[in-house]
Amino acid sequence: RRAMDDVTEKITIKVALVSGRCESISISKQCRVSVLTAAAKDALQIYSLTLSKAGNILNPEDSLVDLDVSDGDILMAIAEVPLLAATDFAFLCWSSSNGAVAWGNPNEGGDVSKVAGKLK
């Protein structure tokens, strides 16, 4: 029974922006940082952010258990403003954490598949 409890146990983590805005997120303690980041983006209504603990950027693939994130911890959220570029016929939105998304006429910049590797 205890092993099952460990898998489903929830912890509450506060995620704070430098501005002081803070949200509490209840999440499985077994989840990855990427799941917590997605929940923090929703809670804070921020398109792109990175989480840090004690000044260290958290790897999205690491689990909260491996990083010793505990109930009641406060993590810093570093908000990222995506860049937007446009031509008369296409748009590109880029952020370092989410990469690039392009739309519009593929002959006028709406298709970045040939240069996607350079946009990271």
Backbone as XML, in Angstrom:
<?xml version="1.0"?>
<chain id="A" units="angstrom">
  <residue number="1" name="ARG">
    <atom name="N" x="0.829" y="-1.203" z="0.000"/>
    <atom name="CA" x="0.000" y="0.000" z="0.000"/>
    <atom name="C" x="0.869" y="1.262" z="0.000"/>
  </residue>
  <residue number="2" name="ARG">
    <atom name="N" x="1.944" y="1.273" z="0.725"/>
    <atom name="CA" x="2.800" y="2.459" z="0.818"/>
    <atom name="C" x="3.398" y="2.832" z="-0.544"/>
  </residue>
  <residue number="3" name="ALA">
    <atom name="N" x="3.814" y="1.837" z="-1.349"/>
    <atom name="CA" x="4.398" y="2.126" z="-2.660"/>
    <atom name="C" x="3.392" y="2.853" z="-3.545"/>
  </residue>
  <residue number="4" name="MET">
    <atom name="N" x="2.116" y="2.464" z="-3.475"/>
    <atom name="CA" x="1.076" y="3.116" z="-4.261"/>
    <atom name="C" x="0.867" y="4.555" z="-3.775"/>
  </residue>
  <residue number="5" name="ASP">
    <atom name="N" x="0.922" y="4.783" z="-2.470"/>
    <atom name="CA" x="0.770" y="6.132" z="-1.917"/>
    <atom name="C" x="1.883" y="7.050" z="-2.399"/>
  </residue>
  <residue number="6" name="ASP">
    <atom name="N" x="3.109" y="6.527" z="-2.508"/>
    <atom name="CA" x="4.237" y="7.335" z="-2.969"/>
    <atom name="C" x="4.013" y="7.828" z="-4.394"/>
  </residue>
  <residue number="7" name="VAL">
    <atom name="N" x="3.405" y="7.006" z="-5.244"/>
    <atom name="CA" x="3.188" y="7.365" z="-6.636"/>
    <atom name="C" x="2.129" y="8.459" z="-6.760"/>
  </residue>
  <residue number="8" name="THR">
    <atom name="N" x="1.089" y="8.387" z="-5.919"/>
    <atom name="CA" x="-0.025" y="9.325" z="-6.043"/>
    <atom name="C" x="0.068" y="10.509" z="-5.068"/>
  </residue>
  <residue number="9" name="GLU">
    <atom name="N" x="1.054" y="10.541" z="-4.212"/>
    <atom name="CA" x="1.155" y="11.620" z="-3.227"/>
    <atom name="C" x="1.331" y="12.962" z="-3.927"/>
  </residue>
  <residue number="10" name="LYS">
    <atom name="N" x="0.530" y="13.924" z="-3.508"/>
    <atom name="CA" x="0.603" y="15.273" z="-4.070"/>
    <atom name="C" x="1.367" y="16.181" z="-3.118"/>
  </residue>
  <residue number="11" name="ILE">
    <atom name="N" x="2.073" y="17.118" z="-3.705"/>
    <atom name="CA" x="2.749" y="18.154" z="-2.937"/>
    <atom name="C" x="2.279" y="19.509" z="-3.476"/>
  </residue>
  <residue number="12" name="THR">
    <atom name="N" x="2.383" y="20.513" z="-2.657"/>
    <atom name="CA" x="2.034" y="21.865" z="-3.087"/>
    <atom name="C" x="3.307" y="22.688" z="-3.141"/>
  </residue>
  <residue number="13" name="ILE">
    <atom name="N" x="3.524" y="23.284" z="-4.298"/>
    <atom name="CA" x="4.720" y="24.080" z="-4.550"/>
    <atom name="C" x="4.278" y="25.481" z="-4.916"/>
  </residue>
  <residue number="14" name="LYS">
    <atom name="N" x="4.956" y="26.476" z="-4.385"/>
    <atom name="CA" x="4.684" y="27.858" z="-4.782"/>
    <atom name="C" x="5.653" y="28.212" z="-5.898"/>
  </residue>
  <residue number="15" name="VAL">
    <atom name="N" x="5.106" y="28.803" z="-6.947"/>
    <atom name="CA" x="5.917" y="29.264" z="-8.071"/>
    <atom name="C" x="5.781" y="30.777" z="-8.113"/>
  </residue>
  <residue number="16" name="ALA">
    <atom name="N" x="6.911" y="31.471" z="-8.000"/>
    <atom name="CA" x="6.901" y="32.928" z="-7.880"/>
    <atom name="C" x="7.671" y="33.593" z="-9.010"/>
  </residue>
  <residue number="17" name="LEU">
    <atom name="N" x="7.105" y="34.685" z="-9.500"/>
    <atom name="CA" x="7.802" y="35.541" z="-10.455"/>
    <atom name="C" x="8.607" y="36.581" z="-9.687"/>
  </residue>
  <residue number="18" name="VAL">
    <atom name="N" x="9.579" y="37.180" z="-10.328"/>
    <atom name="CA" x="10.406" y="38.208" z="-9.691"/>
    <atom name="C" x="9.543" y="39.382" z="-9.223"/>
  </residue>
  <residue number="19" name="SER">
    <atom name="N" x="8.445" y="39.625" z="-9.911"/>
    <atom name="CA" x="7.541" y="40.720" z="-9.545"/>
    <atom name="C" x="6.867" y="40.495" z="-8.195"/>
  </residue>
  <residue number="20" name="GLY">
    <atom name="N" x="6.948" y="39.251" z="-7.687"/>
    <atom name="CA" x="6.297" y="38.911" z="-6.429"/>
    <atom name="C" x="5.007" y="38.134" z="-6.620"/>
  </residue>
  <residue number="21" name="ARG">
    <atom name="N" x="4.493" y="38.127" z="-7.841"/>
    <atom name="CA" x="3.295" y="37.341" z="-8.119"/>
    <atom name="C" x="3.601" y="35.876" z="-7.900"/>
  </residue>
  <residue number="22" name="CYS">
    <atom name="N" x="2.685" y="35.175" z="-7.219"/>
    <atom name="CA" x="2.958" y="33.797" z="-6.804"/>
    <atom name="C" x="1.689" y="32.961" z="-6.945"/>
  </residue>
  <residue number="23" name="GLU">
    <atom name="N" x="1.846" y="31.704" z="-7.349"/>
    <atom name="CA" x="0.734" y="30.762" z="-7.437"/>
    <atom name="C" x="1.144" y="29.460" z="-6.758"/>
  </residue>
  <residue number="24" name="SER">
    <atom name="N" x="0.186" y="28.859" z="-6.057"/>
    <atom name="CA" x="0.407" y="27.542" z="-5.453"/>
    <atom name="C" x="-0.102" y="26.478" z="-6.408"/>
  </residue>
  <residue number="25" name="ILE">
    <atom name="N" x="0.717" y="25.455" z="-6.615"/>
    <atom name="CA" x="0.366" y="24.380" z="-7.539"/>
    <atom name="C" x="0.461" y="23.057" z="-6.800"/>
  </residue>
  <residue number="26" name="SER">
    <atom name="N" x="-0.629" y="22.298" z="-6.837"/>
    <atom name="CA" x="-0.659" y="20.972" z="-6.241"/>
    <atom name="C" x="-0.431" y="19.956" z="-7.350"/>
  </residue>
  <residue number="27" name="ILE">
    <atom name="N" x="0.587" y="19.109" z="-7.171"/>
    <atom name="CA" x="1.012" y="18.213" z="-8.246"/>
    <atom name="C" x="1.617" y="16.940" z="-7.663"/>
  </residue>
  <residue number="28" name="SER">
    <atom name="N" x="1.630" y="15.870" z="-8.430"/>
    <atom name="CA" x="2.236" y="14.623" z="-7.974"/>
    <atom name="C" x="3.730" y="14.831" z="-7.739"/>
  </residue>
  <residue number="29" name="LYS">
    <atom name="N" x="4.218" y="14.332" z="-6.620"/>
    <atom name="CA" x="5.645" y="14.524" z="-6.332"/>
    <atom name="C" x="6.530" y="13.684" z="-7.252"/>
  </residue>
  <residue number="30" name="GLN">
    <atom name="N" x="5.929" y="12.760" z="-8.001"/>
    <atom name="CA" x="6.689" y="11.913" z="-8.921"/>
    <atom name="C" x="6.819" y="12.503" z="-10.325"/>
  </residue>
  <residue number="31" name="CYS">
    <atom name="N" x="6.167" y="13.637" z="-10.593"/>
    <atom name="CA" x="6.143" y="14.155" z="-11.967"/>
    <atom name="C" x="7.473" y="14.797" z="-12.352"/>
  </residue>
  <residue number="32" name="ARG">
    <atom name="N" x="7.596" y="15.054" z="-13.639"/>
    <atom name="CA" x="8.769" y="15.728" z="-14.178"/>
    <atom name="C" x="8.602" y="17.251" z="-14.066"/>
  </residue>
  <residue number="33" name="VAL">
    <atom name="N" x="9.704" y="17.943" z="-14.161"/>
    <atom name="CA" x="9.689" y="19.406" z="-14.128"/>
    <atom name="C" x="8.827" y="19.946" z="-15.267"/>
  </residue>
  <residue number="34" name="SER">
    <atom name="N" x="8.833" y="19.285" z="-16.417"/>
    <atom name="CA" x="8.040" y="19.760" z="-17.564"/>
    <atom name="C" x="6.551" y="19.823" z="-17.240"/>
  </residue>
  <residue number="35" name="VAL">
    <atom name="N" x="6.055" y="18.875" z="-16.435"/>
    <atom name="CA" x="4.646" y="18.875" z="-16.037"/>
    <atom name="C" x="4.372" y="20.045" z="-15.094"/>
  </residue>
  <residue number="36" name="LEU">
    <atom name="N" x="5.269" y="20.280" z="-14.153"/>
    <atom name="CA" x="5.129" y="21.410" z="-13.240"/>
    <atom name="C" x="5.206" y="22.734" z="-14.005"/>
  </residue>
  <residue number="37" name="THR">
    <atom name="N" x="6.108" y="22.814" z="-14.967"/>
    <atom name="CA" x="6.245" y="24.030" z="-15.768"/>
    <atom name="C" x="4.953" y="24.324" z="-16.524"/>
  </residue>
  <residue number="38" name="ALA">
    <atom name="N" x="4.347" y="23.300" z="-17.118"/>
    <atom name="CA" x="3.084" y="23.485" z="-17.840"/>
    <atom name="C" x="1.990" y="23.978" z="-16.893"/>
  </residue>
  <residue number="39" name="ALA">
    <atom name="N" x="1.924" y="23.405" z="-15.695"/>
    <atom name="CA" x="0.934" y="23.839" z="-14.711"/>
    <atom name="C" x="1.201" y="25.276" z="-14.274"/>
  </residue>
  <residue number="40" name="ALA">
    <atom name="N" x="2.469" y="25.638" z="-14.127"/>
    <atom name="CA" x="2.827" y="27.006" z="-13.726"/>
    <atom name="C" x="2.476" y="28.006" z="-14.824"/>
  </residue>
  <residue number="41" name="LYS">
    <atom name="N" x="2.703" y="27.636" z="-16.084"/>
    <atom name="CA" x="2.331" y="28.513" z="-17.194"/>
    <atom name="C" x="0.834" y="28.791" z="-17.175"/>
  </residue>
  <residue number="42" name="ASP">
    <atom name="N" x="0.048" y="27.737" z="-16.954"/>
    <atom name="CA" x="-1.408" y="27.910" z="-16.894"/>
    <atom name="C" x="-1.814" y="28.781" z="-15.712"/>
  </residue>
  <residue number="43" name="ALA">
    <atom name="N" x="-1.254" y="28.487" z="-14.547"/>
    <atom name="CA" x="-1.634" y="29.214" z="-13.329"/>
    <atom name="C" x="-1.235" y="30.693" z="-13.408"/>
  </residue>
  <residue number="44" name="LEU">
    <atom name="N" x="-0.066" y="30.956" z="-13.944"/>
    <atom name="CA" x="0.433" y="32.332" z="-14.026"/>
    <atom name="C" x="0.005" y="33.040" z="-15.313"/>
  </residue>
  <residue number="45" name="GLN">
    <atom name="N" x="-0.573" y="32.274" z="-16.231"/>
    <atom name="CA" x="-0.983" y="32.786" z="-17.541"/>
    <atom name="C" x="0.191" y="33.434" z="-18.263"/>
  </residue>
  <residue number="46" name="ILE">
    <atom name="N" x="1.291" y="32.676" z="-18.318"/>
    <atom name="CA" x="2.518" y="33.111" z="-18.979"/>
    <atom name="C" x="2.780" y="32.126" z="-20.118"/>
  </residue>
  <residue number="47" name="TYR">
    <atom name="N" x="3.065" y="32.632" z="-21.314"/>
    <atom name="CA" x="3.282" y="31.775" z="-22.475"/>
    <atom name="C" x="4.527" y="30.909" z="-22.335"/>
  </residue>
  <residue number="48" name="SER">
    <atom name="N" x="5.587" y="31.494" z="-21.833"/>
    <atom name="CA" x="6.856" y="30.778" z="-21.793"/>
    <atom name="C" x="7.596" y="31.114" z="-20.506"/>
  </residue>
  <residue number="49" name="LEU">
    <atom name="N" x="7.995" y="30.070" z="-19.782"/>
    <atom name="CA" x="8.773" y="30.310" z="-18.574"/>
    <atom name="C" x="9.687" y="29.141" z="-18.267"/>
  </residue>
  <residue number="50" name="THR">
    <atom name="N" x="10.672" y="29.424" z="-17.452"/>
    <atom name="CA" x="11.637" y="28.444" z="-16.987"/>
    <atom name="C" x="11.609" y="28.484" z="-15.464"/>
  </residue>
  <residue number="51" name="LEU">
    <atom name="N" x="11.755" y="27.320" z="-14.828"/>
    <atom name="CA" x="11.752" y="27.259" z="-13.369"/>
    <atom name="C" x="13.169" y="27.106" z="-12.831"/>
  </residue>
  <residue number="52" name="SER">
    <atom name="N" x="13.400" y="27.696" z="-11.663"/>
    <atom name="CA" x="14.697" y="27.543" z="-11.017"/>
    <atom name="C" x="14.502" y="27.294" z="-9.522"/>
  </residue>
  <residue number="53" name="LYS">
    <atom name="N" x="15.465" y="26.598" z="-8.941"/>
    <atom name="CA" x="15.483" y="26.335" z="-7.502"/>
    <atom name="C" x="16.866" y="26.723" z="-6.994"/>
  </residue>
  <residue number="54" name="ALA">
    <atom name="N" x="16.890" y="27.581" z="-6.007"/>
    <atom name="CA" x="18.150" y="28.031" z="-5.405"/>
    <atom name="C" x="19.123" y="28.545" z="-6.462"/>
  </residue>
  <residue number="55" name="GLY">
    <atom name="N" x="18.584" y="29.254" z="-7.468"/>
    <atom name="CA" x="19.423" y="29.851" z="-8.498"/>
    <atom name="C" x="19.827" y="28.924" z="-9.624"/>
  </residue>
  <residue number="56" name="ASN">
    <atom name="N" x="19.400" y="27.674" z="-9.582"/>
    <atom name="CA" x="19.748" y="26.711" z="-10.624"/>
    <atom name="C" x="18.547" y="26.449" z="-11.522"/>
  </residue>
  <residue number="57" name="ILE">
    <atom name="N" x="18.737" y="26.577" z="-12.828"/>
    <atom name="CA" x="17.676" y="26.293" z="-13.802"/>
    <atom name="C" x="17.373" y="24.798" z="-13.750"/>
  </residue>
  <residue number="58" name="LEU">
    <atom name="N" x="16.076" y="24.464" z="-13.691"/>
    <atom name="CA" x="15.664" y="23.066" z="-13.610"/>
    <atom name="C" x="15.495" y="22.472" z="-14.999"/>
  </residue>
  <residue number="59" name="ASN">
    <atom name="N" x="16.050" y="21.291" z="-15.185"/>
    <atom name="CA" x="15.933" y="20.559" z="-16.448"/>
    <atom name="C" x="14.516" y="19.992" z="-16.551"/>
  </residue>
  <residue number="60" name="PRO">
    <atom name="N" x="13.793" y="20.280" z="-17.636"/>
    <atom name="CA" x="12.418" y="19.805" z="-17.776"/>
    <atom name="C" x="12.272" y="18.283" z="-17.695"/>
  </residue>
  <residue number="61" name="GLU">
    <atom name="N" x="13.325" y="17.543" z="-18.009"/>
    <atom name="CA" x="13.245" y="16.075" z="-18.010"/>
    <atom name="C" x="13.482" y="15.465" z="-16.627"/>
  </residue>
  <residue number="62" name="ASP">
    <atom name="N" x="14.004" y="16.236" z="-15.691"/>
    <atom name="CA" x="14.261" y="15.719" z="-14.345"/>
    <atom name="C" x="12.955" y="15.584" z="-13.572"/>
  </residue>
  <residue number="63" name="SER">
    <atom name="N" x="12.939" y="14.636" z="-12.641"/>
    <atom name="CA" x="11.754" y="14.482" z="-11.790"/>
    <atom name="C" x="11.908" y="15.364" z="-10.553"/>
  </residue>
  <residue number="64" name="LEU">
    <atom name="N" x="10.776" y="15.737" z="-9.970"/>
    <atom name="CA" x="10.811" y="16.554" z="-8.761"/>
    <atom name="C" x="11.486" y="15.813" z="-7.619"/>
  </residue>
  <residue number="65" name="VAL">
    <atom name="N" x="11.300" y="14.497" z="-7.557"/>
    <atom name="CA" x="11.935" y="13.683" z="-6.510"/>
    <atom name="C" x="13.456" y="13.750" z="-6.652"/>
  </residue>
  <residue number="66" name="ASP">
    <atom name="N" x="13.963" y="13.590" z="-7.892"/>
    <atom name="CA" x="15.413" y="13.626" z="-8.117"/>
    <atom name="C" x="16.022" y="14.974" z="-7.754"/>
  </residue>
  <residue number="67" name="LEU">
    <atom name="N" x="15.229" y="16.027" z="-7.890"/>
    <atom name="CA" x="15.714" y="17.381" z="-7.578"/>
    <atom name="C" x="15.450" y="17.768" z="-6.135"/>
  </residue>
  <residue number="68" name="ASP">
    <atom name="N" x="14.900" y="16.844" z="-5.368"/>
    <atom name="CA" x="14.603" y="17.076" z="-3.949"/>
    <atom name="C" x="13.647" y="18.258" z="-3.748"/>
  </residue>
  <residue number="69" name="VAL">
    <atom name="N" x="12.661" y="18.361" z="-4.653"/>
    <atom name="CA" x="11.614" y="19.368" z="-4.500"/>
    <atom name="C" x="10.589" y="18.799" z="-3.533"/>
  </residue>
  <residue number="70" name="SER">
    <atom name="N" x="10.260" y="19.553" z="-2.506"/>
    <atom name="CA" x="9.395" y="19.066" z="-1.430"/>
    <atom name="C" x="8.156" y="19.931" z="-1.277"/>
  </residue>
  <residue number="71" name="ASP">
    <atom name="N" x="7.194" y="19.382" z="-0.563"/>
    <atom name="CA" x="5.971" y="20.105" z="-0.253"/>
    <atom name="C" x="6.329" y="21.426" z="0.431"/>
  </residue>
  <residue number="72" name="GLY">
    <atom name="N" x="5.745" y="22.513" z="-0.061"/>
    <atom name="CA" x="5.996" y="23.825" z="0.528"/>
    <atom name="C" x="7.157" y="24.594" z="-0.079"/>
  </residue>
  <residue number="73" name="ASP">
    <atom name="N" x="7.931" y="23.972" z="-0.958"/>
    <atom name="CA" x="9.054" y="24.679" z="-1.593"/>
    <atom name="C" x="8.543" y="25.839" z="-2.446"/>
  </residue>
  <residue number="74" name="ILE">
    <atom name="N" x="9.404" y="26.826" z="-2.607"/>
    <atom name="CA" x="9.118" y="27.958" z="-3.485"/>
    <atom name="C" x="10.141" y="27.931" z="-4.612"/>
  </residue>
  <residue number="75" name="LEU">
    <atom name="N" x="9.649" y="27.877" z="-5.843"/>
    <atom name="CA" x="10.509" y="27.892" z="-7.020"/>
    <atom name="C" x="10.326" y="29.223" z="-7.730"/>
  </residue>
  <residue number="76" name="MET">
    <atom name="N" x="11.393" y="29.725" z="-8.310"/>
    <atom name="CA" x="11.321" y="30.967" z="-9.074"/>
    <atom name="C" x="10.940" y="30.638" z="-10.516"/>
  </residue>
  <residue number="77" name="ALA">
    <atom name="N" x="10.056" y="31.445" z="-11.063"/>
    <atom name="CA" x="9.655" y="31.332" z="-12.462"/>
    <atom name="C" x="10.277" y="32.491" z="-13.222"/>
  </residue>
  <residue number="78" name="ILE">
    <atom name="N" x="10.994" y="32.162" z="-14.255"/>
    <atom name="CA" x="11.620" y="33.180" z="-15.086"/>
    <atom name="C" x="10.781" y="33.287" z="-16.353"/>
  </residue>
  <residue number="79" name="ALA">
    <atom name="N" x="10.020" y="34.378" z="-16.463"/>
    <atom name="CA" x="9.143" y="34.582" z="-17.613"/>
    <atom name="C" x="9.966" y="35.000" z="-18.819"/>
  </residue>
  <residue number="80" name="GLU">
    <atom name="N" x="9.568" y="34.486" z="-19.957"/>
    <atom name="CA" x="10.263" y="34.796" z="-21.193"/>
    <atom name="C" x="9.260" y="35.428" z="-22.156"/>
  </residue>
  <residue number="81" name="VAL">
    <atom name="N" x="9.631" y="36.546" z="-22.718"/>
    <atom name="CA" x="8.772" y="37.208" z="-23.691"/>
    <atom name="C" x="9.138" y="36.677" z="-25.073"/>
  </residue>
  <residue number="82" name="PRO">
    <atom name="N" x="8.185" y="36.040" z="-25.754"/>
    <atom name="CA" x="8.497" y="35.526" z="-27.094"/>
    <atom name="C" x="8.691" y="36.675" z="-28.088"/>
  </residue>
  <residue number="83" name="LEU">
    <atom name="N" x="9.510" y="36.431" z="-29.082"/>
    <atom name="CA" x="9.764" y="37.421" z="-30.128"/>
    <atom name="C" x="8.830" y="37.141" z="-31.298"/>
  </residue>
  <residue number="84" name="LEU">
    <atom name="N" x="8.338" y="38.170" z="-31.909"/>
    <atom name="CA" x="7.445" y="38.035" z="-33.049"/>
    <atom name="C" x="8.023" y="38.806" z="-34.220"/>
  </residue>
  <residue number="85" name="ALA">
    <atom name="N" x="8.090" y="38.132" z="-35.371"/>
    <atom name="CA" x="8.565" y="38.775" z="-36.594"/>
    <atom name="C" x="7.514" y="38.548" z="-37.675"/>
  </residue>
  <residue number="86" name="ALA">
    <atom name="N" x="7.427" y="39.474" z="-38.606"/>
    <atom name="CA" x="6.405" y="39.355" z="-39.648"/>
    <atom name="C" x="6.899" y="39.910" z="-40.978"/>
  </residue>
  <residue number="87" name="THR">
    <atom name="N" x="6.374" y="39.315" z="-42.044"/>
    <atom name="CA" x="6.492" y="39.882" z="-43.382"/>
    <atom name="C" x="5.066" y="40.240" z="-43.794"/>
  </residue>
  <residue number="88" name="ASP">
    <atom name="N" x="4.881" y="40.647" z="-45.023"/>
    <atom name="CA" x="3.520" y="40.939" z="-45.479"/>
    <atom name="C" x="2.655" y="39.682" z="-45.531"/>
  </residue>
  <residue number="89" name="PHE">
    <atom name="N" x="3.295" y="38.493" z="-45.580"/>
    <atom name="CA" x="2.550" y="37.266" z="-45.811"/>
    <atom name="C" x="2.777" y="36.160" z="-44.793"/>
  </residue>
  <residue number="90" name="ALA">
    <atom name="N" x="3.605" y="36.401" z="-43.770"/>
    <atom name="CA" x="3.915" y="35.328" z="-42.818"/>
    <atom name="C" x="4.324" y="35.902" z="-41.464"/>
  </residue>
  <residue number="91" name="PHE">
    <atom name="N" x="4.239" y="35.049" z="-40.450"/>
    <atom name="CA" x="4.594" y="35.412" z="-39.080"/>
    <atom name="C" x="5.471" y="34.333" z="-38.476"/>
  </residue>
  <residue number="92" name="LEU">
    <atom name="N" x="6.333" y="34.732" z="-37.527"/>
    <atom name="CA" x="7.176" y="33.807" z="-36.792"/>
    <atom name="C" x="7.160" y="34.225" z="-35.324"/>
  </residue>
  <residue number="93" name="CYS">
    <atom name="N" x="6.894" y="33.263" z="-34.452"/>
    <atom name="CA" x="6.960" y="33.490" z="-33.009"/>
    <atom name="C" x="8.070" y="32.592" z="-32.480"/>
  </residue>
  <residue number="94" name="TRP">
    <atom name="N" x="9.036" y="33.178" z="-31.711"/>
    <atom name="CA" x="10.185" y="32.415" z="-31.239"/>
    <atom name="C" x="10.419" y="32.674" z="-29.764"/>
  </residue>
  <residue number="95" name="SER">
    <atom name="N" x="10.721" y="31.582" z="-29.054"/>
    <atom name="CA" x="11.205" y="31.706" z="-27.678"/>
    <atom name="C" x="12.229" y="30.604" z="-27.457"/>
  </residue>
  <residue number="96" name="SER">
    <atom name="N" x="13.180" y="30.852" z="-26.575"/>
    <atom name="CA" x="14.242" y="29.865" z="-26.373"/>
    <atom name="C" x="13.719" y="28.570" z="-25.771"/>
  </residue>
  <residue number="97" name="SER">
    <atom name="N" x="12.643" y="28.625" z="-24.985"/>
    <atom name="CA" x="12.134" y="27.390" z="-24.379"/>
    <atom name="C" x="11.139" y="26.659" z="-25.257"/>
  </residue>
  <residue number="98" name="ASN">
    <atom name="N" x="10.464" y="27.352" z="-26.165"/>
    <atom name="CA" x="9.458" y="26.707" z="-27.011"/>
    <atom name="C" x="9.852" y="26.614" z="-28.471"/>
  </residue>
  <residue number="99" name="GLY">
    <atom name="N" x="10.979" y="27.186" z="-28.866"/>
    <atom name="CA" x="11.402" y="27.130" z="-30.255"/>
    <atom name="C" x="10.616" y="28.108" z="-31.115"/>
  </residue>
  <residue number="100" name="ALA">
    <atom name="N" x="10.512" y="27.784" z="-32.406"/>
    <atom name="CA" x="9.872" y="28.672" z="-33.356"/>
    <atom name="C" x="8.610" y="28.047" z="-33.934"/>
  </residue>
  <residue number="101" name="VAL">
    <atom name="N" x="7.625" y="28.906" z="-34.141"/>
    <atom name="CA" x="6.390" y="28.519" z="-34.810"/>
    <atom name="C" x="6.147" y="29.557" z="-35.891"/>
  </residue>
  <residue number="102" name="ALA">
    <atom name="N" x="5.956" y="29.077" z="-37.125"/>
    <atom name="CA" x="5.704" y="29.995" z="-38.238"/>
    <atom name="C" x="4.369" y="29.654" z="-38.879"/>
  </residue>
  <residue number="103" name="TRP">
    <atom name="N" x="3.720" y="30.676" z="-39.416"/>
    <atom name="CA" x="2.484" y="30.444" z="-40.151"/>
    <atom name="C" x="2.343" y="31.515" z="-41.216"/>
  </residue>
  <residue number="104" name="GLY">
    <atom name="N" x="1.546" y="31.217" z="-42.217"/>
    <atom name="CA" x="1.346" y="32.129" z="-43.335"/>
    <atom name="C" x="1.769" y="31.474" z="-44.622"/>
  </residue>
  <residue number="105" name="ASN">
    <atom name="N" x="2.018" y="32.287" z="-45.636"/>
    <atom name="CA" x="2.409" y="31.788" z="-46.950"/>
    <atom name="C" x="3.771" y="31.105" z="-46.859"/>
  </residue>
  <residue number="106" name="PRO">
    <atom name="N" x="3.844" y="29.803" z="-47.208"/>
    <atom name="CA" x="5.122" y="29.084" z="-47.083"/>
    <atom name="C" x="6.233" y="29.636" z="-47.974"/>
  </residue>
  <residue number="107" name="ASN">
    <atom name="N" x="5.876" y="30.303" z="-49.059"/>
    <atom name="CA" x="6.889" y="30.886" z="-49.950"/>
    <atom name="C" x="7.376" y="32.253" z="-49.482"/>
  </residue>
  <residue number="108" name="GLU">
    <atom name="N" x="6.742" y="32.789" z="-48.442"/>
    <atom name="CA" x="7.082" y="34.122" z="-47.938"/>
    <atom name="C" x="7.531" y="34.094" z="-46.483"/>
  </residue>
  <residue number="109" name="GLY">
    <atom name="N" x="7.978" y="32.929" z="-45.990"/>
    <atom name="CA" x="8.472" y="32.827" z="-44.618"/>
    <atom name="C" x="7.585" y="32.039" z="-43.681"/>
  </residue>
  <residue number="110" name="GLY">
    <atom name="N" x="6.454" y="31.540" z="-44.171"/>
    <atom name="CA" x="5.531" y="30.792" z="-43.322"/>
    <atom name="C" x="5.920" y="29.341" z="-43.112"/>
  </residue>
  <residue number="111" name="ASP">
    <atom name="N" x="7.021" y="28.910" z="-43.721"/>
    <atom name="CA" x="7.517" y="27.538" z="-43.552"/>
    <atom name="C" x="8.995" y="27.619" z="-43.187"/>
  </residue>
  <residue number="112" name="VAL">
    <atom name="N" x="9.326" y="27.265" z="-41.948"/>
    <atom name="CA" x="10.721" y="27.343" z="-41.492"/>
    <atom name="C" x="11.369" y="25.967" z="-41.366"/>
  </residue>
  <residue number="113" name="SER">
    <atom name="N" x="10.748" y="24.957" z="-41.952"/>
    <atom name="CA" x="11.247" y="23.585" z="-41.777"/>
    <atom name="C" x="12.693" y="23.416" z="-42.256"/>
  </residue>
  <residue number="114" name="LYS">
    <atom name="N" x="13.101" y="24.146" z="-43.282"/>
    <atom name="CA" x="14.467" y="24.007" z="-43.809"/>
    <atom name="C" x="15.517" y="24.652" z="-42.900"/>
  </residue>
  <residue number="115" name="VAL">
    <atom name="N" x="15.105" y="25.581" z="-42.062"/>
    <atom name="CA" x="16.062" y="26.274" z="-41.185"/>
    <atom name="C" x="15.718" y="26.084" z="-39.700"/>
  </residue>
  <residue number="116" name="ALA">
    <atom name="N" x="14.819" y="25.161" z="-39.379"/>
    <atom name="CA" x="14.359" y="24.980" z="-38.002"/>
    <atom name="C" x="15.509" y="24.750" z="-37.039"/>
  </residue>
  <residue number="117" name="GLY">
    <atom name="N" x="16.545" y="24.012" z="-37.431"/>
    <atom name="CA" x="17.679" y="23.747" z="-36.572"/>
    <atom name="C" x="18.473" y="24.994" z="-36.192"/>
  </residue>
  <residue number="118" name="LYS">
    <atom name="N" x="18.404" y="26.020" z="-36.996"/>
    <atom name="CA" x="19.114" y="27.274" z="-36.728"/>
    <atom name="C" x="18.323" y="28.207" z="-35.830"/>
  </residue>
  <residue number="119" name="LEU">
    <atom name="N" x="17.069" y="27.882" z="-35.563"/>
    <atom name="CA" x="16.208" y="28.773" z="-34.787"/>
    <atom name="C" x="16.151" y="28.407" z="-33.324"/>
  </residue>
  <residue number="120" name="LYS">
    <atom name="N" x="17.064" y="27.600" z="-32.826"/>
    <atom name="CA" x="17.040" y="27.185" z="-31.419"/>
    <atom name="C" x="17.789" y="28.128" z="-30.561"/>
  </residue>
</chain>
